Amino acid sequence: MTKHTRRVFLQAAGVAAASAALPKFARADVNSKIRMAVVGFNGRGREHIEGFNEQLVALCDVDSNVLGKGAEEFDKKYGRKLDKFSDFRKLLERQDIDAISIATPNHLHSYIAILATQAGKDVYCEKPISHHVWEGRQLVNASERYKKIVQCGTQARSQKAIQEAVAYVRSGKLGKIQYVVGTCYKPRPSIGKLSKPLVIPKEVDYELWCGPAAKAKLYRPHLHYDWHWDYNTGNGDMGNQGIHQMDVARWFLGEKTLSPRIISFGGRLGYEDAGNSANTQVVLHDYAAAPLFFETRGLPKSKEAQKDWKHSMDDYRGSQIGVVVQCEHGSVLSTDEYEKTEVFGPDGQLVKTFLGGGNHFANFLDAVRSRKRSDLNADVLQGHLSSALCHTGNISHQLGEPLPAKEILNLVAKNERLHDSVQRMLTHLTANGVDVDKPVVTAGADLKMDTASEKFIDNSSANDMLRRHDRQPFAVPEIV
């Protein structure tokens, strides 16, 4: 047993030992109530509370203000008092809790989820399922090893309209897929920048908030939410909103591995602030059957349009936040109006509309009762693969270098579709006052991947970025 394996074993044993010391409770079965807790609910977690309200027995958050307010609001609305935890590790010791849902910042997703499976809990984990590629694979391994149900919060997978559209395209009715374009055109103004480090609110346990991530000084005005735009804790908008559309795009393609080639173009442009993730980006995932392009834009249509960011975003063929699937004999448009997906003929006329929604939370509960991973609409493996596509795109970006537009266009000249995406991005930046003739747009590293091992080929720098050097004692366990 290696030192690392022994540490992981002792960590799991510690959780199990602590649980064994508590009073015994009956586990949930097909006919019993599933007892749940929500971990992290300053944002998306509030929807988790609504979705799982009948199952909830506890809430957990490292911000005591958020925790107290959430418990009070739940009691007022539903007439029930919930147990409160500030440390999720104490929560996991509760043997009478069957499952947890996780809506913390991204850097904690896999870490908490893996420890939860080791403690005997099923898990609903928000997207992205991971912060790095390696830890996502460890969560897949944990789900299999501990026989736990783990659902990713990519709720588009439970929408009837998209399910039927995917089946329609993959049946061949529109011919072969030629390419897929996912878009995340969402207004993201500057988050500002402080001259001195942010004073962490006393109500926040910053040690637990950081967890495996570096305990860094922050120069943004707000601790919460804007962590998305810091690669230490978030994954940019491609890994925030865009993961939903990345998942739908890969779903249409039917790809079951990471992409064999990845390259990114973009940057954080149009303003200077405390963020370091790209707000403008084109990523190519060059699958052999058909390429997947992903486009992120946080700036509006133009400099003039910055007077009204919310209502002034570009679109690509009707898609602002969505997916365009181009086939031989037509195309499909799936937007963030998840209950409707449209099919167009070769000349662009609307020929078919799929309608219908679904309940992703209910799907998780059904699978917890059946104990069948196959009942999940967004099993952890699907979440891992789609999350990892966001991560590898960001790795390409972070290993790149800024170049003038002319040089970037020369790099993509032989790929018509990539050239089109990059040219439209450069035009968009110019309209927002960015001088792209200067070396400001980053041309990412052209990466090749061994999809079986999920490691890059002949690029040690890229492989180092597949896994974070976790801060102790919060290291993500390796599950073999």
C-alpha positions in Angstrom: 0.0 0.0 0.0 1.5 3.3 -1.1 1.5 6.3 1.3 -1.1 8.0 -0.8 -3.3 4.9 -1.0 -2.9 4.5 2.8 -3.9 8.1 3.4 -7.1 7.7 1.3 -7.9 4.4 3.1 -7.5 6.0 6.5 -9.6 9.0 5.4 -12.5 6.8 4.3 -12.1 4.6 7.4 -12.3 7.7 9.6 -15.6 8.8 8.1 -16.9 5.2 8.4 -15.7 4.9 12.1 -17.3 8.2 13.0 -20.6 7.1 11.4 -20.5 3.8 13.2 -20.5 5.5 16.5 -23.8 7.2 15.9 -27.3 5.7 16.4 -28.4 3.4 13.6 -31.2 4.4 11.3 -33.0 2.5 8.6 -31.7 3.2 5.1 -34.1 4.4 2.4 -35.8 1.7 0.4 -38.2 1.8 -2.5 -41.1 2.9 -0.4 -39.4 5.0 2.3 -38.5 8.7 2.3 -35.0 9.5 1.1 -33.4 11.7 3.7 -31.2 14.4 2.1 -29.1 17.5 2.8 -28.0 20.4 0.5 -24.4 21.5 0.7 -23.8 25.1 -0.6 -26.9 27.2 -1.4 -25.9 30.8 -2.0 -26.8 30.4 -5.7 -28.0 27.3 -7.6 -28.3 25.5 -4.3 -31.5 27.4 -3.6 -33.1 25.5 -6.6 -31.8 22.3 -5.0 -33.7 23.2 -1.8 -36.9 23.7 -3.8 -36.4 20.5 -5.8 -35.6 18.3 -2.9 -37.7 20.1 -0.2 -39.7 17.0 0.8 -36.5 15.0 1.3 -34.5 17.6 3.2 -33.5 17.1 6.8 -30.3 19.3 6.8 -28.6 22.2 5.2 -24.8 22.9 5.1 -22.9 26.1 4.1 -19.6 27.6 5.2 -21.2 31.1 5.4 -23.1 31.3 8.6 -25.3 34.1 7.2 -26.3 32.1 4.3 -26.9 29.0 6.5 -29.1 30.8 9.0 -31.1 32.7 6.5 -31.7 29.5 4.4 -32.9 27.5 7.4 -35.2 30.3 8.5 -36.7 30.7 5.1 -37.3 26.9 4.8 -39.0 26.8 8.1 -41.2 29.7 7.2 -42.2 28.3 3.8 -42.5 24.6 4.7 -43.1 24.6 8.4 -40.1 22.3 9.2 -36.9 23.0 11.0 -33.7 21.6 9.3 -30.5 20.7 11.0 -27.7 23.1 10.2 -24.0 22.3 9.5 -21.1 24.6 8.6 -18.7 21.7 8.0 -19.8 19.2 5.4 -17.5 16.6 7.0 -19.7 16.6 10.1 -22.7 16.3 7.9 -21.3 13.1 6.3 -21.0 11.5 9.7 -24.8 11.4 9.9 -25.9 7.8 9.1 -29.5 8.8 8.9 -28.8 10.9 5.8 -29.0 8.9 2.6 -28.0 11.4 -0.1 -26.6 14.9 -0.5 -26.8 17.5 -3.2 -23.8 19.8 -3.9 -24.0 23.3 -5.2 -20.7 24.7 -3.8 -18.1 26.5 -6.0 -16.6 24.2 -8.6 -13.3 23.5 -6.9 -15.2 21.6 -4.1 -17.5 19.4 -6.3 -15.5 16.3 -6.8 -13.8 16.5 -3.4 -17.1 16.6 -1.4 -18.8 14.1 -3.7 -16.1 11.5 -3.4 -16.0 11.7 0.4 -19.8 11.5 0.4 -19.7 8.2 -1.6 -17.1 6.9 0.8 -19.5 7.8 3.7 -22.3 5.8 2.0 -24.2 8.7 0.5 -25.7 9.0 -3.0 -24.9 12.3 -4.6 -26.5 14.9 -6.9 -23.6 17.2 -7.9 -23.9 20.4 -9.8 -22.1 21.0 -13.0 -19.3 20.9 -13.8 -18.8 17.6 -12.0 -15.1 18.5 -11.4 -12.7 21.4 -11.4 -9.9 19.3 -13.1 -10.0 16.3 -15.5 -8.3 13.8 -13.1 -10.6 14.4 -10.2 -13.7 13.9 -12.4 -12.4 10.5 -13.3 -11.9 9.7 -9.6 -15.5 10.5 -8.9 -16.6 8.1 -11.7 -14.4 5.5 -10.1 -15.8 6.2 -6.6 -19.4 5.9 -7.9 -18.5 2.4 -9.3 -16.4 1.3 -6.4 -18.8 2.3 -3.6 -21.9 1.5 -5.7 -23.4 4.9 -5.3 -25.8 6.8 -7.5 -24.2 10.1 -8.7 -26.1 12.5 -10.9 -24.6 15.5 -12.6 -26.7 18.7 -12.6 -26.8 19.0 -16.4 -30.6 19.2 -16.3 -31.0 19.4 -20.1 -30.6 15.6 -20.1 -34.0 15.3 -18.5 -35.8 17.5 -21.0 -38.2 15.5 -23.3 -37.8 17.9 -26.2 -34.0 17.5 -26.3 -34.1 13.7 -25.7 -36.4 13.3 -28.7 -34.3 15.7 -30.8 -31.1 13.8 -30.0 -32.8 10.5 -30.9 -34.1 12.0 -34.2 -30.7 13.2 -35.3 -28.9 10.1 -34.3 -31.5 7.9 -36.2 -30.0 9.5 -39.4 -33.2 11.3 -40.5 -31.1 14.4 -41.3 -28.1 12.5 -42.6 -24.7 12.6 -41.0 -23.7 15.3 -38.6 -21.2 17.7 -40.3 -20.4 19.8 -37.3 -21.8 21.1 -34.0 -21.5 24.6 -32.6 -22.2 25.3 -28.9 -22.6 28.9 -27.8 -22.5 30.7 -24.5 -23.2 34.3 -25.4 -24.0 35.7 -22.0 -23.4 39.2 -20.6 -20.4 39.3 -18.2 -19.4 42.8 -17.3 -16.2 43.6 -15.4 -16.1 42.3 -11.8 -13.9 45.2 -10.8 -10.5 45.1 -9.0 -9.4 46.1 -5.5 -6.2 47.9 -4.7 -5.9 45.9 -1.5 -6.8 42.2 -0.8 -10.5 41.5 -0.1 -11.3 41.2 3.6 -13.0 37.8 4.0 -16.3 38.2 5.8 -16.1 36.9 9.4 -19.2 34.8 8.8 -17.3 32.7 6.2 -15.0 29.7 7.2 -12.4 30.6 4.5 -10.3 27.5 5.3 -13.2 25.2 4.4 -14.3 27.5 1.5 -10.9 27.1 -0.1 -10.7 23.4 0.5 -8.3 21.8 -2.1 -7.7 25.1 -3.8 -4.9 27.5 -3.0 -5.7 29.8 -0.1 -5.0 32.9 -2.1 -5.5 36.6 -1.5 -8.4 37.9 -3.5 -8.6 41.3 -5.3 -12.2 41.1 -6.5 -14.9 43.0 -4.6 -17.0 40.0 -3.9 -16.1 36.5 -2.6 -19.3 34.8 -3.8 -20.2 34.0 -7.4 -17.3 35.8 -9.0 -15.1 32.8 -8.1 -16.3 31.5 -11.4 -13.8 33.9 -13.2 -10.8 32.7 -11.2 -9.1 29.6 -12.5 -8.2 28.7 -8.9 -11.8 28.0 -8.0 -13.8 28.3 -11.3 -13.7 27.4 -14.9 -14.8 30.5 -16.7 -18.2 30.7 -18.4 -17.5 27.7 -20.6 -17.4 25.7 -17.4 -20.2 27.6 -15.8 -23.1 28.2 -18.1 -21.4 26.6 -21.1 -21.0 23.1 -19.6 -24.8 22.7 -20.2 -24.4 23.4 -23.9 -21.1 21.5 -24.2 -23.0 18.5 -22.7 -25.9 18.8 -25.2 -23.4 19.2 -28.1 -21.5 16.0 -27.1 -24.8 14.2 -26.6 -26.0 14.9 -30.1 -22.6 13.7 -31.4 -22.8 10.5 -29.4 -19.1 10.7 -28.5 -18.2 8.7 -25.4 -14.6 9.9 -24.9 -12.7 13.1 -24.6 -11.7 14.7 -27.9 -8.4 13.6 -29.6 -7.4 17.2 -30.4 -8.1 20.5 -28.7 -7.2 24.1 -29.5 -8.5 27.4 -28.1 -8.4 31.0 -29.2 -9.5 33.9 -27.0 -8.8 35.8 -23.8 -10.2 38.1 -21.1 -10.7 41.1 -23.2 -12.6 44.4 -23.3 -11.8 45.4 -19.7 -9.3 44.8 -17.0 -10.5 43.3 -13.7 -9.6 40.8 -11.1 -10.7 37.8 -13.2 -8.3 35.6 -15.1 -10.6 33.3 -17.1 -11.5 33.9 -20.8 -14.6 36.0 -21.4 -14.2 35.5 -25.2 -13.2 32.1 -26.5 -13.4 29.6 -29.4 -12.5 26.0 -28.7 -12.3 23.2 -31.2 -12.8 19.6 -30.1 -11.7 17.8 -33.2 -13.6 14.5 -33.0 -13.0 12.2 -36.0 -16.7 11.8 -37.0 -17.6 15.5 -36.7 -16.0 18.5 -35.0 -17.4 20.3 -32.0 -16.9 24.0 -31.8 -17.6 26.0 -28.6 -17.9 29.7 -28.6 -18.0 31.9 -25.4 -18.8 35.6 -25.5 -19.2 37.8 -22.5 -19.2 41.1 -24.3 -22.3 42.5 -26.0 -22.6 43.3 -29.8 -20.5 46.4 -29.7 -19.0 49.1 -27.6 -22.2 51.1 -28.0 -24.2 48.1 -26.9 -22.4 48.1 -23.6 -24.9 50.6 -22.4 -27.4 47.7 -22.1 -25.5 44.4 -21.7 -28.5 42.3 -20.8 -30.4 42.9 -24.1 -27.5 43.4 -26.5 -25.8 40.0 -27.1 -24.9 38.5 -30.4 -26.3 35.2 -31.6 -25.2 32.4 -33.9 -28.0 31.2 -36.2 -30.5 32.0 -33.5 -28.4 30.6 -30.7 -27.2 32.8 -27.8 -27.1 30.1 -25.2 -27.6 26.9 -27.1 -26.4 24.4 -29.7 -26.6 24.3 -33.5 -26.3 20.8 -35.0 -25.5 21.0 -38.8 -26.4 17.8 -40.7 -26.3 16.8 -44.3 -30.0 17.5 -44.8 -30.9 20.1 -42.3 -30.0 21.4 -38.8 -31.2 21.5 -35.2 -31.4 24.4 -32.8 -31.5 23.7 -29.1 -31.4 26.7 -26.9 -31.7 27.3 -23.1 -35.4 27.2 -23.6 -34.9 23.5 -22.8 -38.6 22.5 -23.4 -38.4 23.3 -27.1 -36.0 22.1 -29.8 -36.4 23.0 -33.5 -35.5 21.2 -36.7 -34.8 23.0 -39.9 -34.7 21.7 -43.5 -31.9 22.3 -46.0 -33.3 25.7 -47.0 -33.7 26.9 -43.4 -37.4 26.4 -43.1 -38.8 25.0 -39.8 -40.0 21.5 -40.4 -40.4 20.0 -36.9 -40.6 21.1 -33.3 -40.0 18.9 -30.3 -41.7 20.0 -27.0 -41.7 18.8 -23.4 -39.8 19.2 -20.2 -38.7 17.0 -17.3 -37.6 16.9 -13.7 -33.9 16.3 -13.2 -34.3 16.2 -9.4 -37.1 13.6 -9.6 -34.9 11.5 -12.0 -32.2 11.4 -9.3 -34.6 10.2 -6.6 -36.0 7.5 -8.9 -32.5 6.2 -9.5 -31.7 6.3 -5.8 -34.8 4.1 -5.2 -34.1 1.7 -8.0 -30.4 1.5 -7.3 -29.7 1.5 -11.1 -27.2 3.9 -12.5 -28.8 3.3 -15.9 -31.9 5.0 -14.7 -30.0 8.3 -14.4 -30.4 10.8 -17.2 -27.0 12.4 -16.4 -24.8 9.7 -14.8 -21.5 10.9 -13.4 -19.6 9.5 -16.4 -21.6 11.8 -18.7 -20.9 14.7 -16.4 -17.2 13.9 -16.2 -16.8 13.7 -20.0 -18.6 17.0 -20.7 -16.9 18.8 -17.8 -13.5 17.6 -19.0 -14.1 19.0 -22.5 -14.4 22.4 -20.8 -11.3 21.8 -18.8 -9.1 20.7 -21.7 -10.3 23.7 -23.7 -9.1 25.9 -20.8 -5.8 24.1 -20.6 -5.1 24.9 -24.2 -5.9 28.5 -23.5 -3.7 28.8 -20.4 -0.8 27.3 -22.3 -1.1 29.7 -25.2 0.4 33.0 -26.2 -1.1 36.3 -27.4 -0.8 36.9 -31.2 -2.0 39.5 -33.6 -5.2 38.7 -35.6 -3.3 38.2 -38.8 -1.1 35.4 -37.3 -4.1 33.7 -35.7 -6.0 33.7 -38.9 -3.0 32.1 -40.7 -3.0 29.4 -38.1 -6.6 28.4 -38.8 -6.6 29.1 -42.6 -6.8 25.5 -43.6 -9.8 24.7 -41.4 -12.9 26.4 -42.9 -15.2 26.0 -39.9 -12.6 27.0 -37.4 -11.6 30.0 -39.5 -15.3 31.1 -39.6 -15.6 30.8 -35.8 -12.3 32.7 -35.1 -13.0 35.4 -37.7 -16.5 36.1 -36.2 -14.9 36.3 -32.8 -12.3 38.8 -34.0 -15.0 40.9 -35.7 -16.9 40.8 -32.4 -13.9 42.0 -30.4 -13.2 44.8 -32.9 -16.8 46.0 -32.5 -16.2 46.2 -28.8 -13.1 48.4 -29.2 -10.5 45.7 -28.8 -7.5 46.2 -31.1 -7.0 42.7 -32.3 -4.1 43.8 -34.6 -2.1 43.9 -31.4 -1.1 40.6 -29.7 -4.0 40.5 -27.3 -5.9 37.4 -28.4 -4.3 34.2 -27.1 -3.7 31.3 -29.5 -3.9 28.2 -27.3 -1.7 25.2 -27.4 -2.6 22.7 -30.1 -3.1 19.6 -27.9 -3.4 15.9 -28.8 -5.0 13.5 -26.3 -4.8 9.7 -25.8 -8.5 9.4 -25.1 -8.1 6.0 -23.4 -5.8 7.2 -20.7 -7.2 10.8 -20.7 -3.7 12.1 -20.9 -2.1 14.5 -23.5 0.4 13.1 -25.9 4.0 14.5 -25.6 3.0 17.5 -23.5 4.1 17.3 -19.9 3.0 20.9 -19.2 -0.6 20.1 -20.3 -0.6 16.8 -18.4 0.5 18.7 -15.2 -2.7 20.7 -15.6 -5.0 17.7 -15.6 -4.7 17.5 -11.9 -4.5 20.2 -9.2 -1.8 20.1 -6.5 -4.3 20.0 -3.7 -3.9 21.9 -0.5 -3.7 19.6 2.5 -5.6 18.3 4.3 -8.2 18.6 1.5 -6.6 16.4 -1.1 -9.0 14.7 -3.5 -8.8 10.9 -2.9 -7.4 8.7 -5.7 -9.9 5.9 -6.3 -8.6 2.8 -8.0 
